[in-house]
Amino acid sequence: MANSEANKLFKEFKIQSVSEFFRRNAAMLGYTGKIRSFTTLIHEAVTNSLDACEEAGILPYVRVEIEELGTEHYKIIVEDNGPGIPEKFIAHVFGKMLAGTKAHRNIQSRGQQGIGISGAVMFAQITSGKATRVITSTGGNEIIEAWVGIDVDKNEGKIFKKIKHPNPTGWRGTRIEMEVKEVRYVRSKQGPYWYLKLTAIANPHAHIELIEPDGKLIVFPRSSEEIPEPPEEMKPHPKGVMTDDVYRMARRTTRTTVRTFLIGEFSRISDKKIDELVKYITALRFIKEEEEESVREQLLKRLAEGEVDKIIASFGRKGKKVLNEVKKLMEKPPDKLTWHEAEEIVEAFKYMTFLAPPTHGLRPIGEENIEKGLLSILKPEFVTAVTRPPKVYRGGIPFQVEVGLAFGGELSSGFELLRYANRVPLLFDAGSCVITSATRNIDWKRYRVDDLERTPLVLLVNVISVHVPYTSTGKQSIASEDEIYDEIRLAVMEAARRLAKYLGGKHRKLYQVKRRRIFEKYVPEISRALSILTGEPETKIKSLLMEIIEKKFEAIEEKPLEAEENA
């Protein structure tokens, strides 16, 4: 009876693929709402294009064309001049989720999960029933044209049709055509136009074109000929890993011992640190054997304070014996490392002191390029940018914050916050984002901005990292990590101080112009009166008075400038 009930319960048991899961939960990838879904499709395609161009050292040219086929029915075409896709990878790139060139590497990139473009192909497939047309060439003799879909049950790409064409001109790049339904194109601040405009600001080296459904061509020309240096892959830091990371890495490494594995595969670990690690693992083994909780807590406190040698010495000969056992652990093959031993290593890392992880692999936009982007697209009267030094969060994950501030000029009246992660605009879920909370919790009145919501001010904040802590797979909001929050505030306040200095000079100038006009208003009357009293020509007196006024106001303007420079 029990067996029959169990069999009945498990009759409907089914193994679900990643593709099938996201097909049922497309909202987790950002496909929620007709406008947001449209923007997400554009985002995934453009992000792929920019990443591919930059990694290949090519100045990006990206063209987005949108054709309206019917009510809430569109064709989206995205073409780039990137390196192209080799034929054997086409099905994997567009049809297999959790596959890509970046997801498995500890490297800064726009995409992090290996889901993006395959998720877009899946959305097009489930809304229109059509495969995605891909045209690509690596610049060789052939152009590959393929119609790609996803087998959601197997999480595999499926090529329905493939044609090879000659390539006499040597064209290189990729063009994708997706037919989608149940989406809507609008020119709002959450639509494709706004997304591409913000992308152009943060990527001044890219030339981006948009053809809207009505045929209107919008061009965001590049304002910089400098291709960003490709980010470097960074080794994981001991403070930022879990037991599973160490255990899995040990099974994939080609190193011959645990010692050489830890030194070669992690940052900030040297031979000396391995000797220190041996001591900490030894001390932790003894502490765990202690029966009294109060004694254990006291020993762990001492360990955190660095008294590892004293703790081992207190166990006498037994301490030396265990120490030698742990030394042997460091000489065993990494693939023989047990879960428990990996757990001991990670726990010991928590009590050790390491240098902060190297940050040379991070690639910010740069202050000069931020200013170029803001000036080129927004045309303000004042612009400034701040790039903070690299920091780490969660003990070992490197990140960097940069801020751009634009004021006045052709900006509309009202505050605008432009959020970015690794140069990618974040248009949705602003309320739960650390960028929003950090910028809103600044007293703007201290910086001569009395009413923020009515001030023509644009603030750009870009957070870059090898692992941006997004709040969801939709990647539209950054989690509130204390270190990131603090760095955003410091960067924004520095930019705001520069704005305050500019506004202070502007206000002084307006005040002095007003005063000067008052003086100049009475010059003719005073000149006539003095001419009658002295007998001197009125024109000569007027000229002398204007010269005195000129010198007086020149001196007034120079004094505050000197004071500001000294400050």
C-alpha positions as CSV (number, residue, x, y, z in Angstrom):
1,M,0.0,0.0,0.0
2,A,2.8,2.4,1.0
3,N,4.7,1.6,-2.2
4,S,1.6,2.3,-4.4
5,E,1.1,5.7,-2.7
6,A,4.7,6.6,-3.2
7,N,4.6,5.6,-6.9
8,K,1.4,7.7,-7.3
9,L,3.1,10.7,-5.7
10,F,6.1,10.4,-8.0
11,K,4.2,9.6,-11.2
12,E,4.4,13.3,-12.2
13,F,8.1,13.7,-11.2
14,K,10.0,15.5,-13.9
15,I,13.4,17.0,-14.3
16,Q,13.2,20.6,-15.5
17,S,15.9,22.2,-17.7
18,V,17.2,25.7,-17.1
19,S,15.5,26.9,-20.3
20,E,12.2,25.4,-19.2
21,F,12.5,27.1,-15.8
22,F,13.1,30.6,-17.3
23,R,10.4,30.0,-20.0
24,R,7.9,29.7,-17.1
25,N,9.6,32.5,-15.1
26,A,10.6,35.0,-17.9
27,A,9.9,37.9,-15.5
28,M,13.0,36.9,-13.5
29,L,15.1,37.9,-16.6
30,G,13.3,41.2,-17.0
31,Y,10.5,40.2,-19.3
32,T,7.7,41.7,-17.4
33,G,5.4,44.3,-18.8
34,K,5.2,45.3,-22.5
35,I,7.6,48.3,-22.4
36,R,10.2,46.7,-20.1
37,S,10.2,43.5,-22.1
38,F,10.9,45.5,-25.3
39,T,13.8,47.4,-23.6
40,T,15.2,44.1,-22.2
41,L,15.4,42.6,-25.7
42,I,17.4,45.7,-27.0
43,H,19.6,45.6,-23.9
44,E,20.6,42.0,-24.3
45,A,21.5,42.4,-28.0
46,V,23.4,45.7,-27.6
47,T,25.3,44.5,-24.5
48,N,26.5,41.5,-26.5
49,S,27.6,43.7,-29.4
50,L,29.5,46.2,-27.2
51,D,31.3,43.4,-25.2
52,A,32.3,41.6,-28.3
53,C,33.7,44.7,-30.0
54,E,35.7,45.8,-27.0
55,E,37.2,42.4,-26.3
56,A,38.3,42.3,-30.0
57,G,39.8,45.8,-29.8
58,I,37.2,47.3,-32.3
59,L,35.5,50.7,-32.0
60,P,31.8,49.6,-31.8
61,Y,29.3,50.5,-34.5
62,V,25.8,49.3,-33.4
63,R,22.7,49.8,-35.4
64,V,19.2,49.0,-34.0
65,E,16.2,48.9,-36.3
66,I,12.7,48.4,-35.2
67,E,9.9,47.6,-37.6
68,E,6.2,47.5,-36.6
69,L,4.5,44.5,-38.1
70,G,1.1,44.9,-36.3
71,T,-0.4,45.7,-33.0
72,E,2.2,44.9,-30.3
73,H,4.1,43.0,-33.0
74,Y,7.6,44.0,-34.0
75,K,10.7,42.9,-35.7
76,I,13.9,43.9,-33.9
77,I,17.2,44.1,-35.9
78,V,20.5,44.6,-34.2
79,E,23.7,44.7,-36.2
80,D,27.3,45.3,-35.1
81,N,30.8,45.4,-36.6
82,G,32.2,43.0,-34.0
83,P,34.5,40.0,-34.5
84,G,31.6,37.7,-35.6
85,I,30.7,34.3,-34.3
86,P,32.4,31.0,-35.5
87,E,29.9,28.7,-37.1
88,K,30.2,25.9,-34.5
89,F,29.3,28.3,-31.6
90,I,26.2,29.9,-33.2
91,A,23.7,27.4,-31.6
92,H,25.4,27.7,-28.2
93,V,25.6,31.5,-28.2
94,F,21.9,32.0,-29.1
95,G,20.2,28.8,-27.9
96,K,21.9,27.6,-24.7
97,M,21.4,29.2,-21.3
98,L,24.3,29.5,-18.9
99,A,26.8,29.4,-21.7
100,G,29.1,32.1,-22.8
101,T,32.6,33.5,-22.7
102,K,32.3,35.5,-19.5
103,A,30.1,33.8,-16.9
104,H,32.8,31.3,-15.7
105,R,35.6,33.9,-15.5
106,N,36.4,36.3,-12.6
107,I,36.3,39.3,-14.9
108,Q,34.5,42.6,-15.2
109,S,31.9,42.5,-18.0
110,R,28.4,43.8,-18.9
111,G,26.9,40.3,-18.9
112,Q,27.7,38.0,-15.9
113,Q,25.3,35.0,-16.1
114,G,25.4,33.6,-19.6
115,I,21.6,33.9,-20.0
116,G,21.1,37.3,-21.7
117,I,20.9,36.8,-25.5
118,S,19.6,33.2,-25.3
119,G,16.9,34.6,-23.0
120,A,16.0,37.1,-25.7
121,V,15.8,34.4,-28.4
122,M,13.6,32.3,-26.1
123,F,11.2,35.3,-25.5
124,A,10.9,35.9,-29.2
125,Q,10.2,32.2,-29.7
126,I,7.5,31.9,-27.1
127,T,5.7,35.1,-28.1
128,S,5.9,34.8,-31.9
129,G,6.6,31.2,-32.6
130,K,9.5,32.3,-34.9
131,A,13.1,31.4,-34.8
132,T,15.7,34.2,-34.6
133,R,17.6,34.9,-37.8
134,V,21.4,35.3,-37.3
135,I,23.8,36.6,-40.0
136,T,27.4,36.5,-39.0
137,S,31.0,36.4,-40.4
138,T,34.4,36.5,-38.8
139,G,35.7,38.3,-41.9
140,G,36.6,35.2,-43.9
141,N,35.3,33.9,-47.2
142,E,31.9,33.0,-45.9
143,I,28.8,34.6,-44.3
144,I,26.7,32.3,-42.3
145,E,22.9,32.8,-42.2
146,A,21.1,30.7,-39.6
147,W,17.6,30.5,-38.1
148,V,18.1,29.6,-34.4
149,G,15.7,28.5,-31.7
150,I,15.9,26.8,-28.3
151,D,14.9,23.3,-27.3
152,V,13.6,24.3,-23.9
153,D,13.4,20.7,-22.7
154,K,17.1,20.0,-23.3
155,N,18.4,23.6,-22.9
156,E,20.1,23.3,-26.3
157,G,20.3,25.6,-29.3
158,K,18.6,24.3,-32.4
159,I,19.4,25.5,-35.9
160,F,16.3,25.1,-38.1
161,K,18.0,26.2,-41.3
162,K,21.5,27.3,-42.4
163,I,22.8,28.9,-45.6
164,K,26.4,29.8,-46.4
165,H,27.0,32.9,-48.7
166,P,30.2,34.1,-50.3
167,N,31.8,37.2,-48.6
168,P,33.6,39.1,-51.4
169,T,33.9,42.3,-49.4
170,G,35.3,40.7,-46.3
171,W,32.4,41.9,-44.1
172,R,32.8,41.1,-40.5
173,G,30.1,41.4,-37.7
174,T,26.8,40.0,-36.5
175,R,23.2,40.8,-37.4
176,I,20.3,39.3,-35.5
177,E,16.6,39.6,-36.4
178,M,14.0,38.8,-33.7
179,E,10.2,38.8,-34.3
180,V,8.3,39.5,-31.0
181,K,4.7,40.0,-29.9
182,E,3.0,41.3,-26.8
183,V,5.5,44.2,-26.5
184,R,5.1,47.9,-27.0
185,Y,7.5,50.6,-28.3
186,V,7.2,54.0,-26.6
187,R,9.6,56.9,-26.4
188,S,9.5,57.0,-22.6
189,K,12.3,57.0,-20.0
190,Q,12.0,53.2,-19.8
191,G,11.9,52.6,-23.5
192,P,14.6,51.6,-26.1
193,Y,15.3,55.2,-27.2
194,W,16.2,56.3,-23.6
195,Y,18.2,53.1,-23.0
196,L,20.4,53.7,-26.1
197,K,20.8,57.4,-25.2
198,L,22.1,56.4,-21.8
199,T,24.3,53.7,-23.3
200,A,25.9,56.3,-25.6
201,I,26.7,58.6,-22.6
202,A,28.6,55.8,-20.8
203,N,30.2,54.5,-23.9
204,P,31.5,57.6,-25.8
205,H,33.7,55.3,-28.0
206,A,30.6,53.7,-29.5
207,H,28.6,54.9,-32.5
208,I,25.0,53.9,-32.0
209,E,22.1,54.3,-34.5
210,L,18.4,53.8,-33.9
211,I,15.7,53.5,-36.6
212,E,12.3,53.9,-34.9
213,P,9.1,52.2,-36.1
214,D,8.1,55.4,-37.9
215,G,11.4,55.4,-39.9
216,K,13.0,58.2,-38.0
217,L,16.8,57.8,-37.8
218,I,18.5,58.9,-34.5
219,V,22.3,58.9,-34.3
220,F,24.4,59.0,-31.2
221,P,27.9,59.6,-32.7
222,R,31.0,58.5,-30.9
223,S,32.8,61.4,-29.1
224,S,36.0,59.4,-28.3
225,E,38.3,57.3,-30.6
226,E,39.8,55.6,-27.6
227,I,38.9,51.9,-27.3
228,P,38.7,50.9,-23.6
229,E,41.4,48.5,-22.5
230,P,39.9,45.0,-22.1
231,P,39.4,44.0,-18.4
232,E,41.8,41.4,-17.0
233,E,40.6,38.2,-15.4
234,M,41.3,38.3,-11.6
235,K,42.1,35.4,-9.3
236,P,39.6,34.9,-6.5
237,H,40.5,36.4,-3.1
238,P,40.7,34.1,0.0
239,K,38.2,36.3,1.8
240,G,35.6,36.1,-1.0
241,V,35.3,32.3,-1.5
242,M,33.2,29.5,0.0
243,T,34.0,25.9,0.7
244,D,32.4,24.8,-2.6
245,D,34.6,27.2,-4.6
246,V,37.8,25.7,-3.1
247,Y,36.5,22.1,-3.5
248,R,35.4,22.5,-7.1
249,M,38.6,24.5,-8.1
250,A,40.8,21.8,-6.6
251,R,39.2,19.2,-8.9
252,R,39.8,21.3,-12.0
253,T,43.3,22.5,-11.4
254,T,46.4,21.1,-13.1
255,R,48.6,21.9,-10.0
256,T,50.3,19.0,-8.3
257,T,49.9,19.9,-4.6
258,V,47.3,21.7,-2.4
259,R,50.1,24.2,-1.6
260,T,50.8,25.1,-5.3
261,F,47.1,25.1,-6.0
262,L,46.3,27.7,-3.4
263,I,49.3,29.9,-4.3
264,G,48.6,29.6,-8.1
265,E,44.8,29.9,-8.2
266,F,44.2,32.6,-5.6
267,S,45.3,36.1,-5.2
268,R,47.4,37.3,-2.2
269,I,48.5,33.8,-1.2
270,S,52.3,33.2,-1.0
271,D,54.5,30.4,0.5
272,K,54.7,32.4,3.7
273,K,50.9,32.6,3.8
274,I,50.6,28.8,3.3
275,D,52.8,28.3,6.4
276,E,50.5,30.7,8.3
277,L,47.5,28.8,7.0
278,V,48.9,25.5,8.3
279,K,49.1,27.1,11.8
280,Y,45.6,28.4,11.7
281,I,44.1,25.1,10.6
282,T,46.0,23.3,13.4
283,A,44.8,25.8,16.0
284,L,41.2,25.5,14.8
285,R,41.4,21.7,15.1
286,F,42.3,22.0,18.8
287,I,39.7,24.6,19.5
288,K,36.9,22.4,18.1
289,E,38.0,19.6,20.4
290,E,37.5,21.8,23.4
291,E,34.4,20.8,25.3
292,E,33.6,24.0,27.2
293,E,31.9,26.6,25.1
294,S,33.3,29.5,27.1
295,V,36.8,28.2,26.6
296,R,36.2,27.8,22.8
297,E,34.9,31.3,22.5
298,Q,38.0,32.7,24.4
299,L,40.4,30.7,22.2
300,L,38.6,31.9,19.0
301,K,38.9,35.4,20.2
302,R,42.6,35.0,20.7
303,L,42.9,33.4,17.3
304,A,41.3,36.4,15.7
305,E,43.8,38.6,17.5
306,G,46.7,36.7,15.9
307,E,47.8,34.5,18.9
308,V,48.0,31.4,16.7
309,D,51.6,30.4,17.8
310,K,50.7,30.7,21.5
311,I,47.6,28.6,21.1
312,I,49.5,25.8,19.4
313,A,52.4,26.0,21.9
314,S,49.9,25.6,24.7
315,F,49.1,22.0,23.5
316,G,52.8,21.0,23.7
317,R,53.9,17.8,21.8
318,K,50.4,17.1,20.6
319,G,50.4,20.6,19.0
320,K,53.5,19.8,17.0
321,K,52.1,16.4,15.9
322,V,48.9,18.0,14.5
323,L,50.9,20.7,12.9
324,N,52.9,18.1,10.9
325,E,49.7,16.4,9.9
326,V,48.4,19.7,8.4
327,K,51.7,20.2,6.6
328,K,51.2,16.9,4.9
329,L,47.7,18.0,3.8
330,M,49.4,20.9,1.9
331,E,51.5,18.4,-0.1
332,K,48.7,16.0,-1.2
333,P,47.2,16.2,-4.8
334,P,44.4,18.8,-5.0
335,D,41.9,16.3,-6.5
336,K,42.3,14.3,-3.3
337,L,41.2,17.2,-1.1
338,T,38.1,16.3,0.9
339,W,35.1,18.5,1.6
340,H,36.0,18.7,5.2
341,E,39.6,19.7,4.4
342,A,38.3,22.4,2.0
343,E,36.0,23.6,4.8
344,E,39.0,23.8,7.2
345,I,40.9,25.9,4.7
346,V,38.0,28.4,4.2
347,E,37.4,28.7,7.9
348,A,41.1,29.4,8.5
349,F,41.0,32.1,5.8
350,K,38.4,34.0,7.9
351,Y,40.8,34.5,10.8
352,M,43.8,35.4,8.7
353,T,44.8,38.8,7.4
354,F,45.4,39.3,3.7
355,L,46.2,42.2,1.5
356,A,43.2,43.6,-0.3
357,P,42.6,42.0,-3.7
358,P,44.4,43.5,-6.7
359,T,42.1,45.9,-8.6
360,H,44.2,46.3,-11.8
361,G,41.6,44.3,-13.7
362,L,38.8,46.9,-13.3
363,R,38.1,49.2,-16.2
364,P,36.2,52.4,-15.3
365,I,34.8,54.7,-18.0
366,G,37.3,57.4,-16.8
367,E,36.6,61.0,-15.8
368,E,37.5,62.5,-19.2
369,N,35.3,60.0,-21.1
370,I,32.3,60.6,-18.7
371,E,32.6,64.3,-19.3
372,K,32.8,63.8,-23.1
373,G,29.7,61.6,-23.0
374,L,27.7,64.0,-21.0
375,L,28.7,67.0,-23.1
376,S,28.1,65.3,-26.4
377,I,24.6,63.9,-25.6
378,L,23.2,66.3,-23.0
379,K,25.0,69.6,-23.8
380,P,25.1,71.1,-20.3
381,E,26.8,74.4,-19.3
382,F,28.8,72.7,-16.5
383,V,30.1,69.1,-16.2
384,T,32.5,67.3,-13.9
385,A,33.4,63.7,-13.1
386,V,34.9,61.8,-10.2
387,T,36.5,58.3,-10.3
388,R,37.0,56.9,-6.8
389,P,40.0,54.5,-6.0
390,P,39.1,50.8,-6.2
391,K,37.8,49.2,-3.0
392,V,36.5,45.8,-1.9
393,Y,33.1,44.6,-0.5
394,R,32.3,41.4,1.4
395,G,35.9,41.2,2.4
396,G,37.3,40.3,-1.0
397,I,35.3,41.4,-4.1
398,P,36.9,44.4,-5.9
399,F,34.7,47.3,-7.1
400,Q,34.9,50.9,-8.1
401,V,32.5,53.8,-8.3
402,E,32.5,56.8,-10.7
403,V,30.2,59.7,-10.9
404,G,29.4,62.3,-13.6
405,L,27.5,65.5,-12.9
406,A,26.0,67.8,-15.5
407,F,24.2,71.2,-14.8
408,G,22.2,73.7,-16.8
409,G,22.6,74.3,-20.5
410,E,20.1,72.3,-22.6
411,L,19.0,70.1,-19.6
412,S,15.4,70.2,-18.8
413,S,14.4,71.5,-15.4
414,G,14.4,68.7,-12.9
415,F,16.8,66.2,-11.3
416,E,17.7,63.1,-13.3
417,L,19.6,60.1,-11.8
418,L,21.3,57.8,-14.4
419,R,22.2,54.5,-12.8
420,Y,24.8,52.2,-14.4
421,A,26.5,48.9,-13.6
422,N,29.6,48.1,-15.7
423,R,28.5,50.8,-18.1
424,V,25.1,49.3,-18.6
425,P,22.1,51.6,-17.9
426,L,19.7,50.4,-15.1
427,L,16.2,51.7,-16.0
428,F,14.0,49.7,-13.7
429,D,13.7,48.9,-9.9
430,A,15.3,52.2,-8.9
431,G,13.6,52.1,-5.5
432,S,15.5,49.1,-4.3
433,C,18.9,50.2,-5.7
434,V,21.8,51.3,-3.5
435,I,22.6,54.1,-6.0
436,T,19.2,55.7,-5.4
437,S,19.4,55.5,-1.6
438,A,23.0,56.8,-1.5
439,T,22.3,59.8,-3.7
440,R,19.0,60.7,-2.1
441,N,20.5,60.7,1.4
442,I,22.7,63.7,0.6
443,D,21.9,67.2,1.9
444,W,22.0,68.9,-1.5
445,K,21.3,72.3,0.1
446,R,24.9,72.3,1.4
447,Y,25.9,72.4,-2.2
448,R,23.8,75.4,-3.3
449,V,21.0,73.2,-4.6
450,D,18.0,74.4,-2.8
451,D,15.3,72.4,-4.6
452,L,16.8,69.3,-6.1
453,E,13.6,68.2,-8.0
454,R,13.4,71.6,-9.9
455,T,17.2,72.0,-10.6
456,P,18.4,71.2,-14.1
457,L,20.8,68.5,-12.8
458,V,21.9,65.1,-14.2
459,L,23.8,62.7,-12.0
460,L,25.5,59.7,-13.5
461,V,26.6,56.9,-11.2
462,N,28.5,53.8,-12.5
463,V,29.4,50.9,-10.3
464,I,31.9,48.5,-11.8
465,S,33.0,45.1,-10.4
466,V,33.8,41.5,-11.4
467,H,30.7,40.6,-9.5
468,V,28.1,43.3,-9.3
469,P,25.7,42.4,-6.4
470,Y,22.4,42.6,-8.3
471,T,19.2,42.1,-6.3
472,S,17.8,39.7,-9.0
473,T,18.6,37.9,-12.3
474,G,16.8,40.9,-14.0
475,K,20.0,42.9,-13.3
476,Q,18.3,46.3,-12.8
477,S,19.1,47.0,-9.2
478,I,22.2,46.8,-7.1
479,A,22.0,45.4,-3.6
480,S,22.8,47.7,-0.6
481,E,26.4,46.7,0.4
482,D,27.8,49.1,3.0
483,E,31.1,49.6,1.2
484,I,29.4,50.4,-2.1
485,Y,26.9,52.8,-0.4
486,D,29.7,54.7,1.2
487,E,31.8,55.0,-1.9
488,I,28.8,56.3,-3.9
489,R,28.2,59.0,-1.3
490,L,31.8,60.1,-1.3
491,A,32.0,60.3,-5.1
492,V,28.7,62.2,-5.3
493,M,29.7,64.7,-2.6
494,E,33.0,65.4,-4.3
495,A,31.2,66.2,-7.6
496,A,28.6,68.3,-5.7
497,R,31.4,70.4,-4.1
498,R,32.7,71.2,-7.5
499,L,29.2,72.2,-8.6
500,A,28.8,74.4,-5.5
501,K,32.1,76.2,-6.3
502,Y,30.8,76.8,-9.9
503,L,27.4,78.0,-8.7
504,G,29.1,80.3,-6.1
505,G,31.2,81.9,-8.8
506,K,28.1,82.3,-11.0
507,H,26.1,83.9,-8.3
508,R,28.9,86.3,-7.4
509,K,29.2,87.3,-11.0
510,L,25.5,88.0,-11.4
511,Y,25.6,90.0,-8.2
512,Q,28.6,92.1,-9.4
513,V,27.0,92.7,-12.8
514,K,23.9,94.0,-11.1
515,R,26.0,96.3,-8.8
516,R,28.0,97.6,-11.8
517,R,24.9,98.5,-13.7
518,I,23.7,100.6,-10.8
519,F,27.1,102.5,-10.8
520,E,27.0,102.9,-14.5
521,K,23.4,104.2,-14.4
522,Y,24.6,107.4,-12.5
523,V,27.8,108.0,-14.5
524,P,26.2,110.5,-17.0
525,E,24.6,112.6,-14.3
526,I,27.7,112.7,-12.1
527,S,29.8,113.5,-15.2
528,R,27.6,116.5,-16.0
529,A,27.7,117.8,-12.4
530,L,31.5,117.5,-12.2
531,S,31.9,119.1,-15.6
532,I,30.0,122.2,-14.3
533,L,32.0,122.3,-11.1
534,T,35.5,121.7,-12.6
535,G,35.1,123.1,-16.1
536,E,36.5,119.8,-17.5
537,P,34.9,118.2,-20.6
538,E,32.0,116.0,-19.7
539,T,33.2,113.2,-22.0
540,K,36.6,113.1,-20.3
541,I,35.1,112.9,-16.8
542,K,32.7,110.1,-18.0
543,S,35.7,108.2,-19.5
544,L,37.7,108.5,-16.2
545,L,34.7,107.3,-14.1
546,M,34.1,104.3,-16.3
547,E,37.8,103.4,-16.0
548,I,37.6,103.6,-12.2
549,I,34.5,101.3,-12.2
550,E,36.3,98.8,-14.6
551,K,39.3,98.6,-12.3
552,K,37.2,98.3,-9.1
553,F,35.2,95.4,-10.4
554,E,38.2,93.6,-11.9
555,A,39.8,93.7,-8.4
556,I,36.6,92.4,-6.8
557,E,36.4,89.4,-9.2
558,E,40.1,88.5,-8.7
559,K,39.9,88.3,-4.8
560,P,37.3,85.4,-4.5
561,L,39.1,83.5,-7.2
562,E,42.4,83.7,-5.3
563,A,40.6,82.7,-2.1
564,E,39.0,79.6,-3.8
565,E,42.4,78.5,-5.3
566,N,44.1,78.8,-1.8
567,A,41.2,76.8,-0.2
